Amino acid sequence: MTTSVVERTREIGIRNAIGAPQRDILMRFLMEAVFISTLGGALGLVKGLAVSYGLAAWTNMDVIPSLWIMLAALVVSMTAGVVSGYYPARRAAGLKPVEALHFD
């Protein structure tokens, strides 16, 4: 997320210059972080289930996936996205338009 903020500094400056509230910029980056982490968590769950069922078929063992564990994994993934995205989003929202537009 820090890299995303640095790469999009000019965009943030333009949004600030045309009057976007800091809250909107903060929410935009936080929602992006949550989306990316949730998508990554869901893909990880699908891959984990596929590997589990593949190993179960190979070893003739039963696999009983727990819905609560899968939900907990998604919640942890989303929480990690919010935690890792908050500081860069807060920093992006606080940029002054002149500084952001002058950034190279």
C-alpha positions as CSV (number, residue, x, y, z in Angstrom):
1,M,0.0,0.0,0.0
2,T,2.9,2.3,0.7
3,T,4.1,1.8,-2.9
4,S,0.6,2.5,-4.2
5,V,0.5,5.8,-2.4
6,V,3.9,6.8,-3.6
7,E,3.1,5.9,-7.2
8,R,-0.2,7.8,-7.1
9,T,1.0,10.9,-5.3
10,R,0.1,13.2,-8.3
11,E,-3.4,11.7,-8.4
12,I,-3.8,12.4,-4.7
13,G,-2.5,16.0,-5.2
14,I,-5.0,16.6,-8.0
15,R,-7.9,15.2,-5.8
16,N,-6.8,17.5,-3.0
17,A,-6.5,20.5,-5.3
18,I,-10.0,20.1,-6.6
19,G,-11.4,19.8,-3.1
20,A,-11.7,16.1,-2.2
21,P,-12.1,15.8,1.5
22,Q,-9.3,13.9,3.4
23,R,-11.9,11.4,4.5
24,D,-12.6,10.4,0.9
25,I,-9.0,9.9,0.1
26,L,-8.5,7.9,3.2
27,M,-11.5,5.7,2.5
28,R,-10.4,5.1,-1.1
29,F,-7.1,3.7,0.0
30,L,-8.6,1.7,2.9
31,M,-11.2,0.2,0.6
32,E,-8.5,-0.8,-1.9
33,A,-6.5,-2.4,0.9
34,V,-9.5,-4.4,2.1
35,F,-10.4,-5.4,-1.4
36,I,-6.9,-6.7,-2.2
37,S,-6.5,-8.5,1.1
38,T,-10.0,-10.1,0.9
39,L,-9.4,-11.2,-2.6
40,G,-6.0,-12.7,-1.6
41,G,-7.6,-14.4,1.4
42,A,-10.4,-15.9,-0.7
43,L,-7.9,-17.1,-3.4
44,G,-5.7,-18.6,-0.6
45,L,-8.8,-20.4,0.9
46,V,-9.7,-21.8,-2.5
47,K,-6.1,-23.0,-3.1
48,G,-5.9,-24.5,0.4
49,L,-9.1,-26.4,-0.1
50,A,-8.0,-27.7,-3.5
51,V,-4.7,-28.9,-2.1
52,S,-6.5,-30.4,0.9
53,Y,-8.9,-32.3,-1.2
54,G,-6.1,-33.4,-3.5
55,L,-4.1,-34.8,-0.7
56,A,-7.2,-36.4,0.8
57,A,-7.9,-38.2,-2.5
58,W,-4.3,-39.3,-2.7
59,T,-4.1,-40.6,0.8
60,N,-7.7,-41.8,1.1
61,M,-8.3,-39.6,4.2
62,D,-11.4,-37.6,4.9
63,V,-11.4,-33.8,4.7
64,I,-13.9,-31.9,6.8
65,P,-13.4,-28.1,6.2
66,S,-14.6,-25.9,9.1
67,L,-16.7,-23.0,8.0
68,W,-15.7,-21.1,11.1
69,I,-12.0,-21.5,10.4
70,M,-12.5,-20.3,6.8
71,L,-14.5,-17.2,8.0
72,A,-11.8,-16.5,10.6
73,A,-9.2,-16.7,7.9
74,L,-11.1,-14.1,5.8
75,V,-11.5,-11.8,8.8
76,V,-7.8,-12.0,9.6
77,S,-7.0,-11.3,6.0
78,M,-9.3,-8.3,5.9
79,T,-8.0,-7.0,9.3
80,A,-4.4,-7.3,8.0
81,G,-5.4,-5.3,4.9
82,V,-6.9,-2.5,7.1
83,V,-3.9,-2.4,9.5
84,S,-1.4,-2.4,6.7
85,G,-3.3,0.2,4.6
86,Y,-4.2,2.6,7.3
87,Y,-0.9,4.4,7.8
88,P,-0.2,4.9,4.0
89,A,-3.8,6.0,3.5
90,R,-3.6,8.5,6.4
91,R,-0.4,9.9,5.0
92,A,-1.9,10.2,1.5
93,A,-4.9,12.0,2.9
94,G,-2.7,14.5,4.7
95,L,-0.6,15.5,1.7
96,K,-0.8,19.1,0.7
97,P,-1.8,19.6,-2.9
98,V,1.3,21.7,-3.8
99,E,3.7,19.1,-2.3
100,A,1.9,16.2,-4.0
101,L,1.8,17.9,-7.4
102,H,5.5,18.8,-7.1
103,F,6.5,15.2,-6.2
104,D,8.6,13.4,-8.7
